[in-house]
């Protein structure tokens, strides 16, 4: 049986840590399976909510088909409310995309914030107060040790965008609480239309660090 969704280094068993890695791998797999059902050029001028909505719908279709047994315990949510114990009802903040697994007790949740990347949508917005900043301040994934950013790349080269993010972290690491032990780097082997990176960040106001998975997807 799977245990807590909140993998806590130093306190979780090896089995728990392994299952958490499997969960995260499945989450990434679902994002890419959903993305592969879309037609990227259609979204070259689309707004973030439209892209996210269609991506969630595509992931939902993948889960509905249940081609793999593990898919039966997963669900995907668009614009999911965040219960932070302070805001209630419509006042709650909403994370762009959330993928859950019912195989964990309590249920495992992986939150993503998404931002466009293009000529009028620079890295500073992706990393800013309404992007990565939401995780760094603890507005999202406050109780978690891992979450994700999705960059909808509408112009330019995926690797160039990855390099821009890396340079921003290297230039002003204190601004983002960058952990030098886990610098921004490729998380997985590059694939057509996507790149996956990760970075770890200290969150002094939250009291726990967070590992951020960055998934860049081509949408032009």
N, C-alpha and C positions, 0 to 999 in steps of 0.2 A: 504494500500500500504506500502511496506517495504521502509525504508529510507537508509541512508548511510551504506556502508559495514564497515566503520570504527567506531566501537562502542567506544564512548568517555565518560568515566565515569564522571558524574557530569553535562554533557551537553545534553545527550540523554534522550528521554522520556522513561517512564517505558515500553511502548509498543515497542519502538525501541530495548531496552535491551532484552526484551523477545524474539523478532524475531531473534535477533542475537544469542541467546542461542539455538533457534530452528535450525538455520542454522548450527551452530557448531555441534549440535547433529546429524544432517543429514550427515554432512561430515564424522564424525566418523562411522556412520552406513554404508556409502558407502565403506569406507576403509575395514571394516570387511566383508561386502557382497562380495566385490571383492576378498579378501583374501580367503574366504571360497570356492571359485571356483578353487583355485590353489591346487596343490599337493605338500605340503611343502618338503618332502624328495627329490624331484627332484632338489631342489635348495641348497642342502647342500654345494656345492662348487661353486655355481654361483656367479658372480660378481654383484655389486649393480645395474648397469644399466640394466642388464638382468632381475633381479627381479622386479625392478621398472617398466620396460617396460611391463612385463607380468601382474603386478598388475594394471597398468593403463588400459591395454586392458580388463582385467576382470571387472573393474569398468565400463568401457565403455559399455561392454556387458549387465551389469545390467541396465544401464541407457537406452540402446536401447530397452530393453524389456518393460520398463515403467509399471512395475507391480503396482506401487503406483503413484497417480496423481502428487505428489510433485516432482517426478523424471524428469518430462518434462522440468523443468527450470534449471536443473543442467547439468554441463559438466565437463569433466576431461581432464587434459593436462599433457603430459610428457615432461620434459626438457624445461619448459616454460621460455621464455626470461623475464628478469627483467628490466623494464624501470625506471631507476634511474635518468634520466635527464642529465646524464653525458656521459655514454657509448652509442654508437649508433651501429646499425646493428649487425654484428658478434662479436663485442667487448662486447656486453651485457652479463652479467652473467646470468646463467640459474638455476632456482630452480628445484629440482628433480621432484616434483609432485605438481600440483595445481588443486584445485576443485573450480568451480565457480557456482554462482546461479544468474540467470537473474531476479529473483523475487525482488532483491534489486535495487534501483536506487541511486547512481551508482552501477554497478554490484559488488556483494560480492565475495571476493576471499580469499581462505585459502591456504597458502603455506606450503609445507612440504619439509624438507631436510631429506634424508635417509642415513643410514650408516649400514654396517655389524657389527655384534657383535659375536665374536668367539675367538678361540685360538690366532689367529694372528691379531685380530681386537678388541683391548681393548677399554674400556670406554673413555680413554683419546683422542682417535681419534673421537669417537662419539661426545664428548664435545669440541673438538679442533677447530682450525681455519677454517677448512673446514666442520665442522659440526655445532653444536650449535653456534659457534663463528660467523658464517655468520649472524645470527639473532642479536646477541649481538652487533656487529659492525654496524648494520643497512644496510648491503649489501642486505639482504632480509627483506621484511615486515617492511621497515623503517617507513611507514605511518600507520602501523597497531598496534593493541594492543594485538593480539593473532596470533599464528602460531603453527607449529607442527614439531616434530622430529619423524621419524619412525626408529626403530632399528630392522634389520633383524637378528634374533638370530639363528646362525648356529651351535652352540654347547652350552651346559650348560643349567641351569634352568632359566626360565623367572624371577622368584622371586629373584634369586641370582643376575641377571643383574640389576634388579631394586634396589636392596640393594647396589650394587657397585656404581651406579649413585648417590644414596642418600649419601653414604659415601664421595664421591668426592666433592659434594656440601657442606657437613658438614665440611670437612677438610679445604677446601680453598674457602669459600663463597665469599670473595672479588674478587677473580679471575673471577668469573662468575656473579658478581653483584646480588647475591641471595637475594631476599626479604624475611626476616625472618617471615614476616606476612603470607606468602604463601609458606611454605616449600614444598619440593618434597614429594608428597604423592599420593596415589591411587585416581584416578579421578572417576573410575567406579568399579563396582563389577567384580572381576576376572572372566575370561571366558577361555574355553579351547583354547589353542594356542595363546592367546593374553593377554596383560596387558595394562592398560591405566593409566598414571600418569599425574601430572601437576606440574609446578613450575613457579614462577614469578621472573623476573630479571629486575634490574635497568639498564638503558642505558643512561649514562650521556652524551655521545657524540651524541646521537640521540634526547634526550629531552623528551622521553616518555618510560615508562616501557613496558615489553612484557610478556604475559602469554604464556608459552610453554606447549603444550600437547605432552606428550611422549607416543607413541604407540609401544610396543614391540611385534613382531610377530615371531612365531616359524617357521624356515625354515630348518628343518632336520628331 
